[in-house]
Amino acid sequence: MRRFAPLVAMAVVLATRAARAAPSDTTTSTDGRTEIDGLPIVGGDSDIGFGGGAVGAITRYAPGDEHRWEWRVVGSAFLTFRASPSFGVPYQDHWLQLIVPGLLGGKLRFDGRIAYTQENSVEYYGLGNATPTPVDYDSLRYVYQRTHPMIEMYGRIALAEHLYAIAGGTFTVDMLDVPPSTLLARDMAVGSPEVRSLLGSAADHAVAIVQESVGYDDRDDEVVPRRGTWEQLDLRISPALGSFVPYAYGEVLAVARAYEPIGSRVVLAVRGLADLLFGNPPFYQLAEYEDTYAIGGTAGVRGVPAQRYYGKIKVLGNLEARIDMLHFEAVRKPWELALVTFFDAGRLWADWKSQPALDGTGLGIKWGTGLGLRLQQGKAFVVRGDVAWSPDALPIAGYFAVGETF
């Protein structure tokens, strides 16, 4: 079976609401209220094992306004187990995020996150958009391991109505295990000069990133937007700070999103994205944008395997039709179920100079399409499950995650 993550399967939904001493909590939002949402998850596949965990959020609403939060804590813990050939934990991902949107009289928003991720089945099939399809997809010669704890902190300040700026940074420690028998180790050692230059080394290291951004956001809702646009331009700089922080590179990420209702039950959502890397980034960054995968994976071109393509220049687009199917009340809060149809497409280039041996000479569009479900609990929490097909899929891909895709 083909690997994919996050994992697809859902257990029984648990949603609770925090009890407050004041009886007014059940009738009015004058004194504010706290909403607690949670969902246990189970899943896996024959490659990375089977396991489970939970996702959840605690949201504190502002007094007198049931649509505005004072703060929100979101967390997730997930791991898998495998008994053969020996008992172990092949994949785990844990994170905790704090969001405080109303500082400085509502002008400053703080966002902090810590995470620990251990991936024992990361894949590398080659560089560029024309990476050939392997005949032995599940061979261990395509697999390496990456463990990367991370901390990030950002502040977002309002410049004008809907216009904002962001400043902050991240610090990530990367511990890599690239067996000498793998394709990645071979390309690092005896690949072409262009390939060796792009891949660099597999030594353990850290990356420090400073980010500045500007954006415009007039969506009607942050969790499940139904109208408006959201555009953001990011500049990230990673300085070389010594032998353990060796990578000097820059990144420009431009994202535009638009949401338009069609009638009372359908929302059309569109996103375009370009991610441009300059300088000497670590090789795994060539498959990613914003710490997630680009031409593949759950938040990029769905259906394409997450680490199928690596390159410095990535462009992609997504189109979704989100259809409201069912509204109901349970556990003293509203629930909504939506059906989503989607089409994703994208392309990348290995480097800024022409590399026809790596990227090919044709259009080279990678694409995927499929269906999904969205389950929204209350006003501040949504989970999604998608099933996607692509010419690159083997034979189908599935995803389970928190929040809308975009």
C-alpha positions as CSV (number, residue, x, y, z in Angstrom):
1,M,0.0,0.0,0.0
2,R,1.2,3.5,-0.8
3,R,2.2,5.7,2.2
4,F,0.3,8.8,3.0
5,A,0.1,11.2,6.0
6,P,-1.8,12.5,7.8
7,L,-3.7,9.3,8.1
8,V,-7.2,8.4,7.1
9,A,-9.7,7.1,9.6
10,M,-12.0,8.6,12.2
11,A,-13.1,7.2,15.5
12,V,-16.1,8.3,17.6
13,V,-16.4,12.1,17.9
14,L,-16.0,13.6,21.4
15,A,-17.1,17.2,21.8
16,T,-17.5,18.8,25.1
17,R,-18.3,22.2,26.3
18,A,-16.6,23.7,29.4
19,A,-19.0,24.1,32.3
20,R,-19.0,27.6,33.9
21,A,-20.4,28.5,37.3
22,A,-22.4,31.4,35.9
23,P,-25.8,30.1,34.6
24,S,-25.7,32.9,32.0
25,D,-23.2,30.8,29.9
26,T,-26.1,28.7,28.5
27,T,-28.2,31.7,27.5
28,T,-25.9,34.7,26.7
29,S,-22.3,35.5,25.8
30,T,-22.2,38.7,27.9
31,D,-19.6,37.3,30.3
32,G,-17.7,35.3,27.5
33,R,-17.6,31.6,27.2
34,T,-15.1,28.8,26.6
35,E,-15.6,26.2,23.9
36,I,-13.7,22.9,24.0
37,D,-13.6,20.7,20.9
38,G,-11.9,17.3,20.5
39,L,-11.7,14.4,18.1
40,P,-9.9,11.1,18.7
41,I,-8.4,9.7,15.5
42,V,-7.1,6.3,14.4
43,G,-5.6,5.1,11.2
44,G,-2.5,4.1,9.3
45,D,-1.4,1.8,6.5
46,S,0.7,-1.3,6.0
47,D,3.9,0.8,5.5
48,I,4.0,3.0,8.5
49,G,1.8,0.9,10.9
50,F,-1.4,1.7,12.7
51,G,-2.0,4.0,15.6
52,G,-4.0,6.9,16.9
53,G,-4.1,10.1,18.8
54,A,-6.3,13.2,19.2
55,V,-6.8,16.7,17.9
56,G,-8.6,19.4,19.8
57,A,-9.0,23.1,20.5
58,I,-9.9,25.3,23.5
59,T,-11.3,28.6,22.5
60,R,-12.2,31.5,24.8
61,Y,-14.6,34.0,23.3
62,A,-14.6,37.7,24.1
63,P,-17.3,39.0,26.4
64,G,-20.3,40.3,24.5
65,D,-19.2,38.9,21.2
66,E,-19.8,35.2,20.4
67,H,-17.9,35.5,17.1
68,R,-14.6,36.9,18.4
69,W,-12.1,35.0,20.5
70,E,-9.8,36.2,23.3
71,W,-7.5,33.3,22.8
72,R,-7.3,29.8,21.4
73,V,-5.1,26.8,22.1
74,V,-5.0,24.1,19.4
75,G,-3.2,20.8,19.8
76,S,-2.6,17.5,18.1
77,A,-0.9,14.2,19.1
78,F,-0.5,11.3,16.7
79,L,1.7,8.2,16.5
80,T,1.7,4.8,14.8
81,F,2.9,1.4,15.9
82,R,4.3,-1.5,14.1
83,A,5.1,-5.0,15.4
84,S,7.1,-6.4,12.5
85,P,10.0,-6.8,11.9
86,S,10.4,-5.4,15.4
87,F,8.1,-3.3,17.6
88,G,8.5,0.4,17.1
89,V,6.9,3.8,16.4
90,P,7.6,4.6,12.7
91,Y,5.8,8.0,12.7
92,Q,4.8,10.5,15.2
93,D,3.7,14.2,15.1
94,H,2.8,16.3,18.2
95,W,2.2,20.1,18.3
96,L,0.7,22.8,20.5
97,Q,-0.3,26.2,19.3
98,L,-1.4,29.3,21.1
99,I,-3.2,32.2,19.3
100,V,-4.0,35.5,21.1
101,P,-5.7,37.8,18.5
102,G,-6.7,40.8,20.6
103,L,-3.5,42.4,22.0
104,L,-2.8,46.2,21.8
105,G,-6.5,46.9,21.6
106,G,-7.1,44.3,19.0
107,K,-4.3,45.5,16.6
108,L,-1.7,42.8,17.5
109,R,-2.1,39.0,17.1
110,F,0.4,36.6,18.7
111,D,0.9,33.1,17.4
112,G,3.3,30.7,19.0
113,R,3.8,27.0,18.2
114,I,6.0,24.1,19.4
115,A,6.2,20.8,17.5
116,Y,8.0,17.5,17.4
117,T,7.9,15.4,14.3
118,Q,9.6,12.1,13.7
119,E,9.3,10.7,10.2
120,N,11.0,7.3,9.5
121,S,9.6,7.0,6.0
122,V,10.4,10.2,4.1
123,E,10.9,9.5,0.4
124,Y,13.2,10.8,-2.3
125,Y,12.8,9.7,-5.9
126,G,15.0,12.3,-7.6
127,L,15.2,16.0,-8.3
128,G,13.0,18.0,-10.7
129,N,9.7,17.9,-12.4
130,A,10.6,15.1,-14.8
131,T,11.6,12.6,-12.0
132,P,10.9,9.2,-13.6
133,T,8.3,7.0,-12.1
134,P,10.0,4.1,-10.2
135,V,9.0,0.6,-10.9
136,D,9.6,-0.3,-7.2
137,Y,7.9,2.5,-5.4
138,D,8.0,0.8,-2.0
139,S,11.7,-0.1,-2.0
140,L,13.7,1.1,1.0
141,R,16.2,2.6,-1.3
142,Y,13.9,5.6,-1.6
143,V,13.4,6.1,2.1
144,Y,15.3,8.2,4.6
145,Q,14.5,9.4,8.2
146,R,14.0,12.9,9.5
147,T,13.4,14.1,13.0
148,H,12.7,17.8,13.5
149,P,11.6,19.6,16.7
150,M,10.6,23.2,16.1
151,I,9.6,26.4,17.8
152,E,8.0,29.4,16.1
153,M,6.7,32.8,17.2
154,Y,5.0,35.4,15.2
155,G,3.3,38.8,15.8
156,R,0.7,40.2,13.4
157,I,-0.2,43.8,13.5
158,A,-3.1,45.6,11.8
159,L,-1.9,48.4,9.5
160,A,-5.4,49.4,8.2
161,E,-8.8,47.7,7.8
162,H,-8.1,44.2,6.5
163,L,-4.4,45.0,5.9
164,Y,-1.7,43.6,8.2
165,A,2.0,42.9,8.6
166,I,3.7,39.9,10.3
167,A,7.2,39.5,11.8
168,G,8.7,36.6,13.6
169,G,10.7,33.5,13.1
170,T,11.3,29.8,13.6
171,F,14.1,27.6,14.8
172,T,14.2,24.0,13.8
173,V,16.7,21.2,14.6
174,D,17.0,18.5,11.9
175,M,18.4,15.1,12.6
176,L,18.7,13.0,9.4
177,D,19.4,9.4,8.8
178,V,20.2,8.7,5.1
179,P,21.4,5.1,4.7
180,P,24.2,4.7,2.2
181,S,22.2,2.3,0.1
182,T,19.5,4.9,-0.7
183,L,19.1,6.9,-3.9
184,L,19.5,10.1,-1.9
185,A,22.9,9.0,-0.6
186,R,24.0,8.0,-4.1
187,D,22.8,11.3,-5.7
188,M,24.6,13.2,-2.9
189,A,27.8,11.3,-3.5
190,V,28.0,10.6,-7.3
191,G,25.1,12.5,-8.9
192,S,25.7,15.2,-11.5
193,P,27.4,18.4,-10.4
194,E,24.0,20.1,-10.6
195,V,22.3,17.5,-8.5
196,R,25.1,17.4,-5.8
197,S,25.0,21.2,-5.6
198,L,21.2,21.2,-4.9
199,L,21.2,18.3,-2.4
200,G,24.2,19.3,-0.3
201,S,24.8,17.2,2.9
202,A,22.8,14.9,5.1
203,A,24.6,16.0,8.3
204,D,22.5,17.0,11.3
205,H,21.9,20.7,11.5
206,A,19.6,23.5,12.6
207,V,17.8,26.2,10.5
208,A,17.0,29.7,11.9
209,I,14.5,31.7,9.8
210,V,13.4,35.3,10.1
211,Q,10.2,36.2,8.4
212,E,8.4,39.4,7.3
213,S,5.0,39.4,5.6
214,V,2.3,41.7,4.4
215,G,-1.3,40.5,3.8
216,Y,-4.8,41.5,3.1
217,D,-7.7,39.5,4.7
218,D,-11.4,40.4,4.4
219,R,-12.8,36.9,4.9
220,D,-16.0,36.7,6.8
221,D,-14.6,33.8,9.0
222,E,-11.1,32.4,9.7
223,V,-12.2,28.8,10.3
224,V,-14.7,28.2,7.5
225,P,-14.7,31.3,5.1
226,R,-17.7,31.7,2.8
227,R,-16.9,35.1,1.3
228,G,-13.9,37.3,0.8
229,T,-10.2,37.1,-0.1
230,W,-7.0,36.5,1.7
231,E,-3.6,37.4,0.1
232,Q,-0.2,37.2,1.7
233,L,3.4,37.8,0.6
234,D,6.2,36.3,2.8
235,L,9.9,36.9,2.8
236,R,12.0,34.4,4.8
237,I,15.7,34.7,5.3
238,S,17.9,32.0,6.8
239,P,21.4,33.2,7.7
240,A,24.3,30.9,8.0
241,L,25.4,31.1,11.7
242,G,28.1,28.5,11.9
243,S,28.8,24.8,11.3
244,F,25.6,23.7,12.9
245,V,23.4,26.4,11.3
246,P,25.0,26.3,7.8
247,Y,22.3,27.1,5.4
248,A,22.1,30.6,3.9
249,Y,19.1,31.0,1.7
250,G,15.9,33.0,1.1
251,E,12.4,32.2,0.3
252,V,9.5,34.2,-1.3
253,L,6.0,32.8,-0.9
254,A,3.0,34.4,-2.5
255,V,-0.5,33.0,-1.8
256,A,-3.8,34.3,-3.0
257,R,-7.2,32.9,-1.9
258,A,-10.8,33.8,-2.8
259,Y,-14.1,32.6,-1.5
260,E,-17.4,33.2,-3.3
261,P,-20.9,31.9,-2.3
262,I,-23.0,30.4,-5.1
263,G,-26.5,30.4,-3.8
264,S,-27.1,29.6,-0.1
265,R,-25.4,26.2,0.1
266,V,-22.3,26.2,-2.2
267,V,-19.0,28.1,-1.7
268,L,-16.4,28.2,-4.5
269,A,-12.9,28.5,-3.1
270,V,-9.8,29.2,-5.2
271,R,-6.1,29.4,-4.3
272,G,-3.0,30.2,-6.2
273,L,0.5,29.8,-4.8
274,A,4.1,30.4,-5.8
275,D,7.1,29.4,-3.7
276,L,10.6,30.6,-4.7
277,L,13.8,29.5,-3.0
278,F,17.1,31.3,-3.5
279,G,20.6,30.4,-2.3
280,N,21.4,27.2,-0.6
281,P,18.4,25.6,1.1
282,P,18.5,22.2,2.8
283,F,17.4,19.5,0.3
284,Y,14.2,18.5,2.1
285,Q,12.9,22.2,1.7
286,L,12.8,21.6,-2.1
287,A,9.7,19.5,-1.6
288,E,7.9,21.9,0.8
289,Y,6.3,25.2,1.4
290,E,5.4,26.4,4.9
291,D,6.6,23.1,6.5
292,T,4.1,21.1,4.4
293,Y,4.4,19.4,1.0
294,A,3.7,21.3,-2.3
295,I,3.4,19.1,-5.4
296,G,1.7,16.4,-3.4
297,G,0.5,15.8,0.2
298,T,-2.6,17.0,2.1
299,A,-2.2,20.8,1.5
300,G,-0.7,20.9,-2.0
301,V,-1.6,18.9,-5.0
302,R,-3.6,16.1,-3.4
303,G,-3.3,12.7,-5.0
304,V,0.4,13.1,-5.8
305,P,2.6,11.4,-3.2
306,A,3.8,13.9,-0.7
307,Q,7.6,13.8,-1.4
308,R,7.4,12.8,-5.1
309,Y,8.9,16.0,-6.6
310,Y,11.8,18.3,-5.3
311,G,12.7,21.7,-6.7
312,K,13.5,25.4,-5.9
313,I,10.5,26.9,-7.8
314,K,7.0,25.6,-7.2
315,V,3.6,26.9,-8.5
316,L,0.3,25.3,-7.7
317,G,-3.5,26.1,-7.8
318,N,-6.5,24.6,-6.0
319,L,-10.2,24.8,-6.8
320,E,-12.8,23.6,-4.4
321,A,-16.6,23.5,-4.4
322,R,-17.8,23.3,-0.8
323,I,-21.4,22.1,-0.5
324,D,-23.4,22.4,2.8
325,M,-25.1,19.1,3.3
326,L,-26.4,18.9,6.9
327,H,-26.9,21.1,10.0
328,F,-27.8,19.7,13.3
329,E,-27.4,20.2,17.1
330,A,-25.6,17.8,19.4
331,V,-23.8,18.2,22.8
332,R,-25.3,21.7,23.1
333,K,-23.6,23.1,20.0
334,P,-24.2,23.4,16.3
335,W,-22.6,20.9,13.8
336,E,-22.3,21.2,10.0
337,L,-21.4,18.5,7.5
338,A,-20.2,19.6,4.0
339,L,-19.2,17.7,0.9
340,V,-16.2,19.0,-1.1
341,T,-15.2,18.4,-4.7
342,F,-11.7,19.6,-5.7
343,F,-9.1,19.8,-8.5
344,D,-5.4,20.6,-7.8
345,A,-2.6,21.2,-10.2
346,G,1.0,22.4,-10.1
347,R,4.5,22.2,-11.4
348,L,8.1,22.8,-10.2
349,W,11.6,23.4,-11.5
350,A,14.7,22.1,-9.9
351,D,16.7,25.3,-10.1
352,W,16.7,28.8,-11.5
353,K,18.8,27.9,-14.5
354,S,17.4,25.6,-17.2
355,Q,17.7,21.9,-16.3
356,P,15.9,20.0,-19.1
357,A,17.5,16.7,-17.9
358,L,15.7,17.2,-14.5
359,D,12.6,19.2,-15.4
360,G,11.8,18.0,-18.9
361,T,10.8,20.4,-21.8
362,G,7.0,20.0,-21.9
363,L,4.2,21.5,-19.8
364,G,4.7,18.9,-17.1
365,I,1.6,19.7,-15.0
366,K,1.0,17.4,-12.1
367,W,-2.6,17.2,-10.9
368,G,-5.1,15.4,-8.7
369,T,-8.9,15.4,-8.2
370,G,-11.2,14.0,-5.6
371,L,-13.9,14.3,-3.0
372,G,-13.9,15.2,0.7
373,L,-16.0,15.7,3.8
374,R,-15.8,18.6,6.3
375,L,-17.2,18.3,9.8
376,Q,-17.5,21.6,11.7
377,Q,-18.0,21.5,15.5
378,G,-19.3,24.8,16.9
379,K,-17.8,27.9,15.4
380,A,-14.1,27.3,15.8
381,F,-13.2,23.8,14.9
382,V,-13.3,21.8,11.6
383,V,-11.8,18.5,10.5
384,R,-11.5,17.2,7.0
385,G,-11.1,14.0,5.2
386,D,-10.2,13.8,1.5
387,V,-9.8,11.0,-1.1
388,A,-7.9,11.9,-4.2
389,W,-6.8,10.3,-7.5
390,S,-3.9,11.5,-9.7
391,P,-1.9,9.9,-12.5
392,D,0.9,9.8,-9.9
393,A,-1.4,8.1,-7.2
394,L,-0.9,4.4,-6.4
395,P,-3.8,3.9,-6.9
396,I,-5.5,6.5,-4.6
397,A,-4.5,8.8,-1.8
398,G,-6.4,9.7,1.4
399,Y,-5.9,12.5,4.0
400,F,-7.3,13.4,7.4
401,A,-6.4,16.8,9.0
402,V,-7.6,19.7,11.0
403,G,-8.9,22.8,9.3
404,E,-9.8,23.6,5.7
405,T,-7.2,23.0,3.1
406,F,-6.9,26.7,2.5
